[in-house]
Amino acid sequence: MSETIIDLIRHGEPVGGRAYRGHNIDDALSEKGWQQMWQAVGDDCPWESIVTSPLSRCTSFARALAEDYELSLSAEDNFKEVGFGDWEGKTPEQIKSDNLKQYEDFYKDPVNCRPPGAEPLDDFVSRVSASYEKCISEQNGKHLLIVAHAGVIRAIIAHVLQAPAAAMYKIKVANAGITRIRIDKNTSTLEFINGTL
């Protein structure tokens, strides 16, 4: 197996600013979000192909980057964000105001204290991990960029580190932050989180 490099980039700021956006809300990137993305990748383009979440806050930039550098682009449905149920579209301040205990319980135990109607965290991690492993298999020996969401990137990091799903929300993933995973001889190494090129 040749060395494979997987770069993960979180989408930039969406229209409307900070809120819980799962896979039921498809806000576009704001002007600031576009600037964040182009600034993060700079003038270098080391990737050979791009895989993106199907949500527009990811696909719009992925498509523009792929066109600029004539890269292959595919959308992976399982890289859409975790479903937040009743929290979709709400800000942290709104949720704390509505039900502070529910908010605090979620961050203490995100596996068992899900927002009402939210996707089970173990199901989410399973779908993301399966698609990540498929990408590794298909992109063996290449340098791949995955354009996705904070939750998806956290799930992949947890999978690579063999960390429990409950640890995911202890990982900060910044807008337009780049995370790199290097795979050599079946060994995955997390090289950096929230970087730029």
N, C-alpha and C positions, 0 to 999 in steps of 0.2 A: 504494500500500500504506500503510495506517494504521500508526501506531506500535503495536507489540506488546510486552508485558512478560511475561517468563517468570521466575517465581520457582521455585527448586528448593529443597526442604527434605529433609534427610536424616532418616530415622527416629531416634527417641530410643533410649536404651539398651535392648537386649532383655533378657529373662530370661536369667540366666546370665552377664551381663557381657561383657567383650571376648573375641571369638573370631572365627575366619574362618568367616563364614556366607555361603555362596553361595546359589544358588537351590535347593539340596537340603535346606536346613534352614530351617524356618519357625517360629522362636521368636517368641512374642508380645512386646509391649512390657512392660517391667517397670513398677512403680509410678513409679520415678524417670524412666523413659522417657516415660511419659505427662506427668509434670510438665514435663519438658524441652520437649516439643512445645507444650503450652499456653502455657508461658512465652515461647517463641520467637515465637508468632503474636500474643500479647497480646490486646487487646480489639478490635483493628482487623481488618477482613476486606476487603481491597481486591480480592479475586479474583472473577472471574465464573464460573469453573469449575475443577474439579480433575481431574487425571489421576494415577493411582497405579500403583505396582508391584502385582502381584497377591499379593505375600507379606504375611502378616498383620501384620508389624511396621510396614508402611506403610498397608495398607488399613483397619486398625481406627481409626487416627487420622483418615485421610482421610474415612472414612464419618461419623465423629462431627462433624468440622468441616463437612462438606457438609450434614448434617442441621441443625446449629445455625444455619447461615446460608442454608439453602435453595438450595444451589448444585448444579449438575449435576456428576455424578461418573462417571468411567469408569476401568476398569482396562486397562492396556497391558502385555501379556505380555512384550514386549521390554524393558520397564523393570525386569525382575527382575535381581537381582545376578548378577555374573559367577560361573561355576562354578569352585570352588576344588579340585575333585578330592579327592585324599587329605587335603588340609588342612581339609576341611569339619569344623566343630565343634571344631577344636583351637585352643588359644591360641598366641600367638607364642612364649611360653616353652616350651611343649611341642614345637613344631616346632624351635626352636633346640636343645633338648635331644636330640631324635631325630636331627637332621641339620643342624648349623649351616651347613655349606657350601651345602646346597640353599637354605636360608633367605637366606643372603648373596647367592648367585648370582641368586636371584629379584629382589632389590631392585637389583642391579647391571644386570640385563638381563631385565625382566619379560616381554618379548616372546618371547625364545628359551629362557628358563629357567623354564618353567611348572611348578607343582606337578604331580606325576604324576596324570594323568586330568583335569587342569583344562581349561576351555574356552580355546581359542586367543584371545589378547588382541585380535588384529585382527578376528576374527569377532565378538567381543563389542562392540567399538567400532562395527563396521558395523551390527549390529542396533540398538544404541542410537541411533546417528546417524540411521538411516533413520526410526525412530519419532519422534525429536525433530523432524526436518524435516516429518513428517506433522502433528505437533501444531501447528507454526508455520503451516502451510498452513490447517489447520482452525480455528485460533484467531486468525486475522489481525485485528489491531486490538483484541484483548482483553488482559486481564490474567489469566494462567493460573498456577495452582500445580501443580507436579509433585512428588509425594511419592515419594521413591525412596531409593536406597542410595548409599554413598560411591563405589563403583565406577561407578555410572551417572552420578552428578554429575561425577566426574572425566572420564568419557568425553565428556560433553556439553561441558564446559569445553575439553577438548582439541580437540574438533570445532570449536567456536566460534573458538578461537585458532589453528586450523590447526596445532596442535602434534602431534608424533609420539606414537603410543601409548606408547612407552617413557618419555615424560615424565609420564605420568599419576600414578605413585606418588610424585611430588615435590609433589603437591597435597594438603594436609591438608584433610579435610572433617569437621568436628566433628558429633557427634550433635546433631540439631535445629538445625544451622546452616543459614541461608538464603543462597542465592546468587541474584543477580539478573542477568538478561540483558535488555537493551533492544534492540529491533530497529526501526530507522527507515530507510526508503528502502533496504531490502535490506542495510543495514549493521548488524551485530551488535556490541554493546559489552558487555563484562563489567563490571558496575558495582561489585559487591562479592561477597566470599565469606565464609561463616561469620558472617553478620550476624544481626540480629533486626529485627523491624518496630518 
